[in-house]
């Protein structure tokens, strides 16, 4: 294992701030691990630091030639380091590199910002008795115990680092596709699009605030790999979409199925390919004739926008450290879209069962959501569920269900098919209402097929009174003016109701 920068640069404190380097004349775990913990906590967000064992200092300057560490002690020190790493809570594993300088050996401990901060370390690592744990932070050039207020701030800092904004220590700039980066910037109409080839990937990512770490060693954030890497599965296991169709049902006859090829690529590529597959292979349209209505009714088995929201949500809320793909199962009567893990515990079971709107206290991939919003693939926070239900309602489909297990290990969105697409050999699929003679009966069936039974009282009032206004609709439905207008808009779009008058004095009557 090699250092990313020259050992001479570290000893001479070049390219690195002096308060991010500590020299230790010998191997003293109690003292050294306070600094390891402090650098890992990175209270000042400077990118961690370097501890060089085997170097004396005078007035903050390394004494040359270095004192060094006996070569026969190097192996023992590295074994002890593994032991002490596990004593930190949670365990933390800095990079350890033996280096030869001035004819002697030194041990360089590279302690970057920990992804699971804040960390606690025993006050005395070598003590055999019960260990007292403390938070440590850097104050100027020293590692000190954090006070109560600093502890609280450390904990808050950990809550503010979503997974997608964390550094990926395995990725290089070669893993970022120049074409994907340029394409994204072009789609979002960014001026940076014209600068990618001239300035290079690193500078552009820096401008986009997608790099973390100190100036001498920049790391790529996870979200950049999700967005601009052609093979993100290299870094996030099983990042692909698995899609299966069960023509006879996964429970009734699971042996009859068709597995489509897995969908891979960057997150935007996978979302687009998944939606294209739905559009080309799954989504169908029916044209229904409604008695007493000249215009035909166009419905879909699954409204595309509802599918889009569910697919985007699966990518947005997926745990990219989980070795599980996004799984889509197409059943005869529904579509199931599953991702891992389940819904955040801050959302109650009652709220999940209602399936209205989920407001989470924690977004695992907040920056990814911002990128998807820039591409018009998603809307604002907590709007996905209402959009799904609204699109299903407009199409006349039953409501979607949101299902998770007790341990919140997985999330399943069940989108039911429009009832008109269920197999029914007794009906002519293009004229479901041909045998109906009563206007209200046939209308009820149209409304039922579209999950609009709540509108029946409005129709009955119209048949009785011949015409009504918006205030009467509000009184009948016990809903707000906005909701009442929406109900009437549905009936107008169905061709059931026509209007007369201006916006402030609209009168509704049954379409003749």
C-alpha positions in Angstrom: 0.0 0.0 0.0 1.3 3.4 -1.0 0.7 6.9 0.2 -1.3 9.2 -2.1 1.2 12.0 -1.5 5.0 12.1 -0.9 6.3 11.3 2.6 8.5 14.4 2.2 5.4 16.6 1.7 4.0 15.2 5.0 7.3 15.7 6.9 7.7 19.2 5.5 4.0 20.0 5.9 3.7 21.0 2.2 0.3 20.9 0.6 -1.3 20.0 3.9 -2.2 22.3 6.8 0.0 21.9 9.8 -2.8 21.2 12.2 -3.7 18.1 10.2 -0.3 16.5 10.8 1.0 15.0 14.1 4.5 13.7 14.7 4.9 11.0 17.3 8.4 9.9 18.4 7.3 6.4 19.3 4.4 4.0 19.4 2.1 5.2 22.2 -1.4 3.9 21.5 -3.2 5.9 24.3 -2.0 9.2 22.9 -2.1 8.2 19.2 -5.6 6.9 19.2 -7.0 10.1 20.7 -5.8 11.7 17.5 -7.1 8.9 15.3 -10.5 9.4 16.8 -10.3 13.2 16.5 -9.3 13.1 12.9 -12.0 10.5 12.1 -14.6 12.9 13.7 -13.3 15.7 11.6 -15.1 18.4 13.7 -13.9 21.2 11.4 -14.6 19.3 8.1 -11.0 19.5 6.9 -10.7 15.9 5.6 -9.0 14.2 8.6 -5.3 14.0 9.0 -1.9 12.2 9.2 -0.1 10.8 12.2 3.5 9.9 11.6 5.0 7.5 14.2 8.8 7.5 14.5 9.4 11.3 14.0 10.4 13.7 16.7 9.4 17.3 16.4 10.7 20.7 17.6 8.5 23.7 17.5 6.2 21.8 15.2 8.9 20.9 12.7 10.0 17.4 12.1 13.6 16.6 13.3 15.8 15.2 10.6 17.0 12.6 10.2 14.0 10.9 11.7 14.2 8.8 14.8 12.4 5.9 13.1 10.7 2.7 14.4 12.7 -0.5 14.7 12.0 -2.6 11.6 11.4 -5.7 13.7 8.5 -3.8 15.5 6.6 -2.9 12.3 4.6 -6.1 12.1 3.7 -6.0 15.8 2.6 -2.4 15.6 0.3 -3.1 12.6 -1.3 -6.1 14.4 -1.9 -3.9 17.5 -3.5 -1.2 15.3 -6.1 -3.7 14.0 -6.9 -4.6 17.6 -7.2 -1.0 18.7 -9.3 -0.1 15.6 -12.0 -2.4 16.9 -12.0 -0.7 20.3 -13.2 2.6 18.7 -17.0 2.9 18.7 -18.1 2.3 16.0 -15.0 0.5 14.7 -12.9 2.7 12.6 -10.0 1.5 10.3 -7.5 4.2 9.2 -5.1 3.5 6.4 -1.7 2.4 7.7 1.5 2.7 5.5 5.0 1.9 6.7 7.5 4.2 4.8 11.2 4.3 4.6 12.9 7.8 5.0 16.4 8.8 6.0 17.3 5.2 6.1 14.7 4.5 8.9 11.2 3.2 9.0 8.2 5.3 10.1 4.5 4.4 10.3 2.1 6.8 8.7 -1.5 6.5 9.9 -3.9 8.2 7.5 -7.2 9.0 9.4 -9.8 10.4 6.9 -13.2 11.6 7.9 -15.2 8.6 9.1 -18.4 7.7 7.3 -20.0 6.6 10.6 -19.0 9.6 12.7 -19.1 10.5 15.5 -16.6 8.1 17.0 -15.7 7.5 20.6 -12.3 6.1 21.8 -11.2 4.7 25.2 -9.4 7.3 27.3 -6.7 4.6 27.8 -6.5 2.1 24.9 -4.1 -0.2 26.7 -6.0 -0.4 30.0 -7.2 -3.9 31.0 -10.0 -2.5 33.2 -13.3 -1.1 32.2 -12.6 1.6 29.6 -14.1 5.1 29.7 -15.1 6.3 26.3 -14.9 9.9 25.1 -15.5 11.9 21.9 -12.3 13.6 20.7 -11.9 16.5 18.3 -9.1 18.6 16.9 -8.5 22.0 18.5 -5.7 23.9 16.7 -2.9 21.3 16.6 -4.1 19.2 19.5 -6.6 16.4 20.0 -8.9 17.1 22.9 -11.9 15.7 24.6 -15.1 17.2 23.3 -17.3 19.1 25.7 -21.1 18.5 25.9 -22.0 21.1 23.3 -19.3 19.8 20.9 -20.7 16.2 21.4 -24.1 17.4 20.4 -22.8 19.1 17.3 -20.8 16.0 16.3 -24.0 13.9 16.5 -25.9 16.5 14.4 -23.1 16.5 11.8 -23.5 12.7 11.4 -27.2 13.2 10.7 -26.3 15.7 7.9 -24.2 13.4 5.8 -26.5 11.2 3.6 -24.9 8.2 2.0 -24.9 9.7 -1.5 -22.8 12.7 -0.3 -20.1 10.6 1.3 -16.7 10.0 -0.2 -16.1 6.9 -2.2 -12.5 5.8 -1.5 -12.4 3.2 -4.3 -13.4 5.3 -7.3 -11.1 7.2 -9.6 -11.8 9.9 -12.1 -11.5 7.3 -14.9 -14.8 5.8 -13.5 -16.7 8.9 -14.4 -18.0 9.0 -18.0 -17.3 12.2 -19.7 -20.2 11.6 -22.1 -22.7 11.1 -19.3 -21.5 14.1 -17.4 -21.6 16.3 -20.5 -25.1 14.9 -21.4 -26.5 15.7 -18.0 -25.1 19.3 -18.0 -26.5 19.8 -21.5 -30.0 18.5 -20.4 -29.9 20.8 -17.4 -28.8 23.7 -19.6 -25.7 24.3 -17.6 -22.9 26.4 -19.0 -20.5 23.8 -17.7 -21.5 21.5 -20.5 -19.2 23.5 -22.9 -16.3 23.3 -20.5 -16.1 19.6 -19.7 -13.7 18.6 -22.5 -11.6 21.6 -22.1 -11.2 21.7 -18.3 -11.6 17.9 -17.6 -13.7 15.8 -15.3 -12.0 16.7 -12.0 -12.5 20.5 -12.3 -16.1 20.1 -13.4 -16.9 17.8 -10.5 -15.2 20.3 -8.2 -17.5 23.0 -9.5 -20.5 20.8 -9.0 -19.4 20.2 -5.4 -19.1 16.5 -6.0 -15.7 16.1 -4.5 -14.7 15.8 -0.8 -11.5 15.5 1.1 -8.4 17.7 1.4 -6.8 19.5 -1.5 -4.0 16.9 -1.9 -6.4 14.0 -2.2 -9.9 14.6 -3.6 -12.5 11.8 -3.4 -15.6 11.4 -5.6 -18.9 11.5 -3.9 -21.2 8.5 -4.2 -23.8 10.5 -6.0 -21.4 11.3 -8.8 -20.9 7.6 -9.4 -24.7 6.9 -9.3 -25.2 9.6 -11.9 -22.2 9.6 -14.2 -20.7 6.1 -14.0 -21.7 3.6 -16.7 -21.2 0.7 -14.2 -22.2 1.8 -10.7 -22.5 -1.8 -9.7 -18.7 -1.8 -9.4 -19.2 0.3 -6.2 -22.8 -0.5 -5.2 -23.6 -4.2 -5.4 -26.6 -5.4 -7.4 -27.4 -1.9 -8.7 -29.7 -3.0 -11.5 -33.4 -3.6 -12.3 -34.7 -7.1 -12.3 -38.1 -7.5 -14.1 -40.3 -10.6 -14.3 -43.8 -11.1 -15.8 -46.1 -13.7 -14.3 -49.0 -14.2 -16.8 -50.9 -16.6 -14.5 -49.8 -15.0 -11.2 -46.7 -15.5 -9.1 -48.7 -17.3 -6.4 -51.2 -19.2 -8.6 -48.7 -20.4 -11.1 -45.1 -19.2 -10.5 -43.6 -21.7 -12.9 -45.0 -19.7 -15.8 -42.9 -16.6 -16.0 -40.8 -14.5 -18.3 -37.6 -12.8 -17.1 -36.5 -9.8 -19.0 -32.8 -8.9 -19.3 -31.5 -6.9 -16.3 -31.4 -3.2 -16.8 -28.0 -1.7 -16.0 -26.2 1.7 -16.4 -26.2 4.9 -14.5 -29.3 5.7 -12.4 -30.8 8.1 -15.0 -30.1 5.5 -17.8 -31.8 2.7 -15.7 -34.8 4.9 -14.9 -35.3 5.8 -18.6 -34.8 2.2 -19.8 -37.3 0.9 -17.2 -39.9 3.4 -18.3 -39.3 2.6 -22.0 -39.9 -1.0 -21.2 -43.1 -0.2 -19.5 -44.2 2.1 -22.3 -43.4 -0.4 -25.1 -44.4 -3.8 -23.5 -46.7 -3.3 -20.5 -48.8 -0.2 -20.7 -52.0 -0.6 -22.8 -54.9 1.6 -23.7 -58.6 0.8 -24.0 -61.3 3.0 -25.7 -64.7 2.6 -23.9 -68.1 3.7 -25.2 -70.3 5.3 -22.6 -74.1 5.4 -23.1 -75.5 8.8 -23.7 -72.1 10.2 -24.4 -70.7 11.1 -27.8 -67.1 11.1 -26.8 -65.3 7.8 -26.0 -63.4 7.2 -22.8 -59.7 6.5 -23.1 -58.1 4.6 -20.1 -54.8 2.9 -19.5 -54.2 -0.3 -17.6 -51.4 1.6 -15.8 -51.0 5.4 -16.0 -47.5 6.1 -17.1 -46.9 8.9 -14.7 -47.8 6.8 -11.7 -45.4 4.1 -12.9 -42.7 6.7 -13.4 -43.1 8.1 -9.8 -42.9 4.6 -8.3 -39.8 3.7 -10.3 -38.0 7.0 -9.5 -38.9 6.6 -5.8 -37.4 3.1 -5.8 -34.1 4.5 -7.0 -34.3 7.6 -4.8 -34.9 5.7 -1.6 -32.8 2.6 -2.4 -30.0 1.6 0.0 -27.0 1.5 -2.3 -25.1 -0.5 0.3 -27.7 -3.2 0.1 -26.9 -6.1 -2.2 -30.5 -6.3 -3.6 -31.7 -5.1 -7.0 -34.8 -3.1 -7.6 -37.3 -5.8 -8.4 -40.4 -5.4 -10.6 -43.1 -8.1 -10.9 -45.9 -7.8 -13.4 -49.0 -9.8 -12.3 -52.3 -10.3 -14.1 -54.0 -7.7 -11.8 -51.1 -5.5 -10.6 -47.5 -4.4 -10.8 -45.2 -4.7 -7.7 -42.2 -2.5 -7.5 -39.8 -3.4 -4.7 -36.7 -1.9 -3.3 -34.6 -2.3 -0.1 -34.8 -1.2 2.7 -38.4 -0.4 3.8 -40.0 2.9 4.8 -38.2 4.9 7.4 -39.4 4.2 11.0 -40.3 7.9 11.5 -43.4 7.1 9.3 -46.1 5.3 11.2 -47.8 2.1 10.1 -51.1 4.0 10.1 -49.6 6.6 7.6 -48.3 3.8 5.4 -51.7 2.0 5.4 -53.4 5.2 4.4 -51.0 5.7 1.5 -51.4 9.4 1.2 -48.2 11.2 1.9 -45.0 10.1 3.6 -42.8 12.8 5.2 -39.5 11.3 6.3 -37.1 12.9 8.8 -34.2 11.3 6.9 -33.4 11.1 3.2 -30.7 8.5 2.4 -29.9 10.0 -1.0 -30.9 13.7 -0.8 -28.5 14.9 -3.5 -29.5 12.1 -5.9 -33.1 13.4 -5.5 -31.9 16.9 -6.5 -30.3 15.6 -9.6 -33.4 13.6 -10.6 -35.5 16.7 -10.1 -33.1 18.6 -12.4 -33.9 16.1 -15.1 -37.6 16.3 -14.4 -37.7 12.7 -13.3 -38.9 13.5 -9.8 -40.8 16.3 -8.1 -40.3 17.9 -4.6 -39.8 16.0 -1.4 -42.8 13.9 -0.2 -44.8 14.5 -3.4 -44.2 11.1 -5.0 -47.0 9.2 -3.2 -49.7 11.9 -3.7 -48.7 12.0 -7.4 -49.1 8.2 -7.8 -52.5 8.2 -6.2 -53.7 11.3 -8.1 -52.7 9.8 -11.5 -54.4 6.5 -10.6 -57.5 8.4 -9.6 -57.5 10.4 -12.8 -57.2 7.2 -14.8 -60.1 5.5 -12.9 -57.8 2.9 -11.3 -57.9 1.7 -7.7 -55.5 3.3 -5.2 -51.9 2.0 -4.9 -50.8 0.2 -1.7 -47.5 0.6 0.1 -46.3 -2.4 2.0 -43.4 -3.0 4.3 -42.5 -5.6 6.8 -42.3 -5.1 10.6 -38.5 -4.7 10.5 -38.8 -2.2 7.6 -36.4 -4.4 5.5 -38.1 -3.9 2.2 -40.7 -1.6 0.5 -43.3 -2.8 -2.0 -45.5 -0.5 -4.1 -48.5 -2.4 -5.4 -50.2 -0.6 -8.4 -53.5 -2.3 -9.3 -54.6 -2.7 -12.9 -57.6 -0.7 -14.1 -60.7 -3.0 -13.7 -61.6 -2.7 -17.4 -58.4 -4.7 -18.2 -59.2 -7.7 -16.0 -60.0 -10.8 -18.0 -63.7 -11.1 -18.5 -64.8 -13.2 -21.4 -68.5 -12.3 -20.8 -68.0 -8.7 -21.8 -67.1 -6.9 -25.0 -63.9 -5.1 -23.9 -64.7 -2.2 -26.2 -68.3 -1.7 -25.1 -68.6 -2.6 -21.4 -71.8 -0.8 -21.0 -73.8 -1.9 -24.1 -76.5 -3.7 -22.1 -77.2 -0.8 -19.7 -80.4 1.1 -20.1 -80.6 3.3 -17.0 -78.5 6.4 -17.2 -77.6 6.3 -13.5 -76.8 2.6 -13.5 -74.5 2.9 -16.5 -72.9 6.0 -15.0 -72.4 4.2 -11.7 -70.6 1.5 -13.5 -68.3 4.0 -15.3 -67.6 5.7 -12.0 -67.1 2.4 -10.2 -64.6 1.3 -12.9 -62.7 4.6 -12.3 -63.0 4.5 -8.4 -65.2 7.6 -8.5 -68.1 6.3 -6.5 -67.9 9.5 -4.3 -69.2 11.4 -7.3 -72.6 9.6 -7.4 -74.3 12.0 -4.9 -73.4 14.9 -7.2 -75.0 13.0 -10.2 -78.2 12.3 -8.2 -78.5 16.0 -7.2 -78.0 17.0 -10.9 -80.7 14.6 -12.0 -83.0 16.0 -9.4 -82.2 19.7 -9.6 -81.1 19.8 -13.2 -78.3 22.2 -12.4 -76.0 23.0 -9.4 -73.2 25.5 -8.5 -69.9 25.0 -6.8 -71.2 25.9 -3.3 -73.8 23.1 -3.6 -71.1 20.7 -4.6 -69.1 21.6 -1.5 -72.2 21.1 0.6 -73.0 17.7 -0.9 -69.4 16.3 -0.7 -68.4 18.1 2.5 -65.1 19.0 0.7 -63.2 22.2 0.1 -63.8 24.4 -2.9 -60.6 23.1 -4.6 -61.7 19.5 -4.2 -65.2 20.3 -5.4 -63.8 21.9 -8.5 -61.6 18.8 -9.1 -64.6 16.5 -8.8 -66.6 18.6 -11.3 -63.5 18.6 -13.6 -63.6 14.8 -13.6 -67.2 14.7 -14.7 -66.6 17.3 -17.3 -63.7 15.3 -18.7 -65.9 12.2 -18.8 -68.4 14.2 -20.8 -71.1 13.6 -18.1 -71.4 17.3 -17.2 -71.4 20.6 -19.1 -71.0 24.1 -17.8 -72.4 27.5 -18.3 -71.4 31.0 -17.0 -68.2 32.6 -16.1 -65.5 31.4 -13.6 -67.2 33.0 -10.6 -70.7 31.9 -11.5 -70.4 28.5 -13.1 -73.5 26.4 -13.4 -73.2 22.6 -13.9 -75.8 20.4 -15.7 -75.9 16.9 -17.1 -74.6 16.8 -20.7 -77.4 16.4 -23.2 
